[in-house]
Amino acid sequence: MVTFPNAKINIGLQIIEKRSDGFHNIASCFYPVGWSDVLEIIPAAEFSFSSSGIEIPGDPAKNLCVKAYELLKHDMDLPPVAMHLLKIVPIGAGMGGGSADAAFVLKLLNTTFHLSLSTFDLENYARKLGSDCAFFIENKPQFCYEKGDQFADISLSLKGKYIVLVYPNLHISTAEAYAGVTPQTPDVNLSEALQRPIPEWRHCIKNDFENGLFLKYPVLPQIKEKMYEKGAIYSAMTGSGSTIYGIFEKETDLQNIFAPFTVWKGEL
C-alpha cells in the first residue's frame, strides 16, 4: 500500500505562554498543502524501515515512522512490515513533514490491517508522537490551540487560490526558533482575523517566530517581500521553520526568481 503524506502551512502562529511541561501554548490555523512525501508499507517476514530522497538525519530506528509502528504494535497484533519513505518535503522547514509521515503510518496500518481504529483513537496515538501529528489524521483546515494538538473546526477555504512555497535550504530547529521568541497574550483574536478578506491578513495575521528569525536570517524577509512584489495576496513564514509561502489569485511560477532555493507550487 502506498500513501502520500502531505505538508501543511500555518496561517498565523501565536506563541501565547510556556507550559509547565516545557511545551508552549499556541494559536494557529493549520492548512494542508499538496507538497508530499511517498510512503509504502507492505507485509514482510521481518520489520524494516528504509528511506530515499532527502537524507534524514539521526538513527533510522528512532524515525517517527518507526515509532508510529511500534506505538500501535504495543497495543495491537501487528505483523512485521517493510516500510519505505521517499522523503521529498524538506526537513526543518516548518511544514510538519515528519509529523505527517508518522500520522500517515498510523492511518495506513489502520486500513491495511483492519484495526478499526476511529479518528479519535488515531489522533490520540498521534499526540504521543508529536504536537502537530494529530492534525494530519483528519488532514483538513483546523484552528489549533494548546500545544497545537487540540482542534476546532474553522470555516476557511482557500479553494481556487494558488500557493508558492520557498524553502531557502536553511534548516531551523524548533529549539532555535523558540529561543528567539517571547510568549505573550495576543493582541489579535486569530480566529476572528481569519474571517477577514485575505488581503487584510497582511496587517493583522502574523507568525510570532518571524521577528527573531527574520533578524537572524535576512534572506527570509527578502523572500517574503519578493512574494508581495510578485502579486501575493498574503505571505508569511510557516511553522518554526524557514519556508516562506505566498498565496496568489492565479497560478504563479517563481522558480526562476528563487532559483537557488527549493520551490513548490500548487493549487489550494
Residue pairs with C-beta under 8 A, 6 or more apart in sequence:
1 40
1 41
1 42
1 108
1 111
1 112
2 38
2 39
2 40
3 38
3 39
3 104
3 107
3 108
4 36
4 37
4 38
4 39
4 104
5 36
5 37
5 39
5 89
5 97
5 100
5 101
5 103
5 104
5 136
6 32
6 33
6 34
6 35
6 36
6 89
6 100
6 136
6 139
7 32
7 33
7 34
7 35
7 36
7 89
7 95
7 96
7 97
7 100
7 165
8 30
8 31
8 32
8 33
8 95
8 96
8 100
8 132
8 135
8 136
8 238
9 30
9 31
9 33
9 95
9 163
9 165
9 238
9 239
9 245
10 28
10 29
10 30
10 31
10 94
10 207
10 236
10 238
10 239
11 28
11 29
11 31
11 156
11 194
11 201
11 205
11 234
11 236
12 27
12 28
12 29
12 190
12 193
12 194
12 201
12 205
12 206
12 207
12 236
13 26
13 27
13 28
13 206
13 207
13 208
13 209
13 239
14 26
14 27
14 28
14 186
14 188
14 190
14 208
15 24
15 26
15 178
15 181
15 182
15 183
15 184
15 208
15 209
16 24
16 25
16 26
16 27
16 183
16 184
16 185
16 186
17 24
17 25
17 183
17 185
18 24
18 25
18 183
19 25
19 147
23 131
23 147
24 147
24 178
24 183
25 145
25 146
25 147
25 183
26 144
26 145
26 146
26 147
26 148
27 143
27 144
27 145
27 186
27 190
27 191
28 143
28 144
28 145
28 148
28 190
29 141
29 142
29 143
29 144
29 154
29 156
29 190
29 194
30 96
30 132
30 135
30 141
30 142
30 144
30 148
31 141
31 156
31 158
31 268
32 136
32 139
32 140
32 141
33 95
33 163
33 165
33 245
33 266
33 268
34 266
34 267
35 88
35 89
35 95
35 165
35 264
35 266
36 88
36 89
37 53
37 85
37 86
37 87
37 88
37 89
37 97
37 100
37 101
38 85
38 86
38 88
39 65
39 83
39 84
39 85
39 86
39 101
39 104
39 105
39 108
40 83
40 84
40 85
41 81
41 82
41 83
41 105
41 108
41 109
41 112
42 81
42 82
43 79
43 80
43 81
43 82
44 80
44 81
44 82
45 80
46 80
47 69
47 80
47 81
47 82
47 83
48 81
48 82
48 83
49 60
49 61
49 63
49 65
49 66
49 69
49 83
49 84
49 85
50 60
50 82
50 83
50 84
50 85
51 60
51 63
51 84
51 85
51 86
51 87
52 84
52 85
52 86
52 87
53 85
53 86
53 87
53 88
54 87
54 88
54 89
54 90
54 91
55 87
56 63
56 85
56 87
56 91
57 91
60 66
63 85
64 98
64 99
64 101
64 102
64 105
64 129
64 130
64 133
65 83
65 85
65 101
65 102
65 105
66 83
67 102
67 129
68 102
68 103
68 105
68 106
68 109
68 125
68 129
69 78
69 81
69 83
69 105
69 109
71 106
71 125
71 128
71 129
72 78
72 106
72 109
72 110
72 115
72 125
76 113
76 115
78 109
78 113
79 113
81 109
83 105
85 101
87 97
89 95
89 97
89 100
90 97
90 167
90 169
90 241
90 243
90 262
91 97
91 98
91 171
92 170
92 171
92 172
92 173
92 241
92 242
93 167
93 171
93 238
93 239
93 241
93 242
93 243
94 172
94 237
94 238
94 239
94 240
94 241
94 242
94 243
95 165
95 238
95 239
95 241
95 243
96 132
96 135
96 136
96 239
98 130
99 129
99 130
99 131
99 132
99 133
99 135
99 136
100 133
100 136
102 126
102 129
102 130
102 133
103 122
103 126
103 129
103 133
103 134
103 135
103 136
103 137
103 139
104 136
106 117
106 122
106 125
106 126
106 137
107 122
107 137
109 115
110 116
110 117
110 122
117 125
119 137
119 138
122 137
123 134
123 137
123 138
124 134
126 133
126 134
126 136
126 137
127 133
127 134
127 149
131 147
131 148
131 149
132 144
132 148
132 149
133 149
134 149
134 151
135 142
135 144
135 148
135 149
135 151
138 151
141 154
141 156
141 157
142 151
142 152
142 153
142 154
143 151
143 152
143 153
143 154
143 190
143 191
143 194
144 150
144 151
145 151
145 152
152 191
154 191
154 194
155 195
156 194
156 195
158 198
158 247
158 268
159 268
160 267
160 268
161 198
161 233
161 247
161 248
161 249
161 267
161 268
162 247
162 248
162 249
162 250
162 251
162 252
162 265
162 266
162 267
162 268
163 245
163 246
163 247
163 248
163 265
163 266
163 267
163 268
164 227
164 232
164 245
164 246
164 248
164 252
164 254
164 263
164 264
164 265
165 238
165 243
165 244
165 245
165 263
165 264
165 265
166 223
166 227
166 243
166 244
166 245
166 246
166 254
166 258
166 261
166 262
166 263
167 241
167 242
167 243
167 261
167 262
167 263
167 264
168 217
168 219
168 220
168 223
168 242
168 244
168 258
168 260
168 261
168 262
169 260
169 261
169 262
170 217
170 219
170 242
171 241
171 242
172 213
172 217
172 240
172 241
172 242
174 240
177 209
177 212
177 213
177 240
177 241
178 240
179 212
180 209
180 211
180 212
180 213
180 215
180 216
181 208
181 209
181 211
181 212
188 204
188 205
190 205
193 201
193 204
193 205
194 201
194 205
196 204
198 233
198 234
198 247
199 233
199 234
201 234
202 228
202 234
202 235
205 234
205 236
206 236
207 236
207 237
207 238
207 239
209 237
209 239
209 240
210 220
210 221
210 236
210 237
213 220
213 237
213 242
214 220
214 221
214 237
217 242
220 237
220 242
220 244
223 244
223 258
223 261
224 235
224 236
224 237
224 244
226 254
226 257
226 258
227 235
227 244
227 245
227 246
227 254
228 235
228 246
230 246
230 252
230 254
230 257
231 248
231 249
231 252
232 246
232 247
232 248
233 247
233 248
233 249
234 246
234 247
235 244
235 245
235 246
235 247
236 244
236 245
237 243
237 244
238 244
238 245
246 252
246 254
247 268
251 265
251 267
252 265
253 265
254 263
254 265
255 263
255 265
